[in-house]
Amino acid sequence: MTANNPLRFVPKPDICQGHGSAELAMLDVYMPMMKSSAIVAAGRLGLFEALSGGALSASKLAGKLDASLQGTVALADFLVAAGYLQKQGDSFANTGSTQRWFTRAGQVDYTPGLLWTHEAWTMMGGLAECVRSGRPQQLLWDAMVDRPQLGQLFSSYMGAFASDLGPDLLAQVPVSPDHRRLLDLGGSHGLHSIRFCQRYPHLNAVIVDMPSALTETREEIERAIDDYRNNRFL
Ligand SMILES: C[S@@+](CC[C@H](N)C(=O)[O-])C[C@H]1O[C@@H](n2cnc3c(N)ncnc32)[C@H](O)[C@@H]1O
């Protein structure tokens, strides 16, 4: 309400956007955390994937997730408020954007990014200590040596990015017939090298990364060679 017109509705700013606003000091901190944790929980539970075939009632959705009805409804209602799900009668459905970015039926499935965010959450909890000491308790890459499954997960997450952004990278990097060798340092999933070699068959790529990031790379390359021979490109 305003002094001139006490009945005029003044919308509040979107509390999940970063404003640095003193008036919304705690909301600016707390709500993005709640929103992020709800989306990550949906990814970990497979909620968006469960809805990828169409809308489901709360009880059917809870059954698919093997989760409690009460918890499923609370999470799904929150995701409706956050714009990630929509209500269809009594049922819940993915929004177009959720279907597109967080399911296997969409354009790119960033679910590994949600699972990675869950892992990063605890690491970021030690940020103040890192600042105090001047270094992290453990480098991310060293953590992946200790816990190889972390490297695999990160690699799938990077793979989602690479399938999304790879065509732009290919368009922006000029390659001449003189360029013969491509050194893909930290190449992980290998998708960038594969795309470049498919577009420029005279290139020879070497992908270097840690063992935990390379677990799927050989199969990816073999699949790409097969696709190339059958004229199916990335
Ligand atoms: C941000 S990711 C980028 C992955 C990929 N190039 C892409 O664009 O999607 C960085 C990569 O560097 C790798 N990396 C980090 N330190 C490394 C090291 N010392 N030797 C080899 N690879 C390393 C990580 O395992 C990770 O796969």
PDBQT file of the ligand as one rigid body, heavy atoms in Angstrom, charges set to zero:
ROOT
HETATM    1  C1  LIG A 301      34.882 -27.891 -15.518  1.00  0.00    +0.000 C 
HETATM    2  S1  LIG A 301      35.278 -29.547 -16.021  1.00  0.00    +0.000 S 
HETATM    3  C2  LIG A 301      35.183 -29.373 -17.783  1.00  0.00    +0.000 C 
HETATM    4  C3  LIG A 301      34.858 -30.672 -18.501  1.00  0.00    +0.000 C 
HETATM    5  C4  LIG A 301      34.752 -30.547 -20.033  1.00  0.00    +0.000 C 
HETATM    6  N1  LIG A 301      35.980 -30.030 -20.636  1.00  0.00    +0.000 N 
HETATM    7  C5  LIG A 301      33.594 -29.687 -20.436  1.00  0.00    +0.000 C 
HETATM    8  O1  LIG A 301      33.798 -28.573 -20.926  1.00  0.00    +0.000 OA
HETATM    9  O2  LIG A 301      32.435 -30.127 -20.272  1.00  0.00    +0.000 OA
HETATM   10  C6  LIG A 301      37.034 -29.598 -15.704  1.00  0.00    +0.000 C 
HETATM   11  C7  LIG A 301      37.666 -30.967 -15.935  1.00  0.00    +0.000 C 
HETATM   12  O3  LIG A 301      39.061 -30.872 -15.630  1.00  0.00    +0.000 OA
HETATM   13  C8  LIG A 301      39.464 -32.091 -15.036  1.00  0.00    +0.000 C 
HETATM   14  N2  LIG A 301      40.721 -31.890 -14.267  1.00  0.00    +0.000 N 
HETATM   15  C9  LIG A 301      40.910 -31.148 -13.143  1.00  0.00    +0.000 A 
HETATM   16  N3  LIG A 301      42.169 -31.254 -12.724  1.00  0.00    +0.000 NA
HETATM   17  C10 LIG A 301      42.822 -32.066 -13.590  1.00  0.00    +0.000 A 
HETATM   18  C11 LIG A 301      44.165 -32.549 -13.694  1.00  0.00    +0.000 A 
HETATM   19  N4  LIG A 301      45.075 -32.203 -12.804  1.00  0.00    +0.000 N 
HETATM   20  N5  LIG A 301      44.480 -33.350 -14.725  1.00  0.00    +0.000 NA
HETATM   21  C12 LIG A 301      43.532 -33.693 -15.650  1.00  0.00    +0.000 A 
HETATM   22  N6  LIG A 301      42.251 -33.264 -15.601  1.00  0.00    +0.000 NA
HETATM   23  C13 LIG A 301      41.898 -32.466 -14.588  1.00  0.00    +0.000 A 
HETATM   24  C14 LIG A 301      38.267 -32.474 -14.178  1.00  0.00    +0.000 C 
HETATM   25  O4  LIG A 301      38.259 -33.856 -13.854  1.00  0.00    +0.000 OA
HETATM   26  C15 LIG A 301      37.100 -32.068 -15.067  1.00  0.00    +0.000 C 
HETATM   27  O5  LIG A 301      36.670 -33.153 -15.873  1.00  0.00    +0.000 OA
ENDROOT
TORSDOF 0
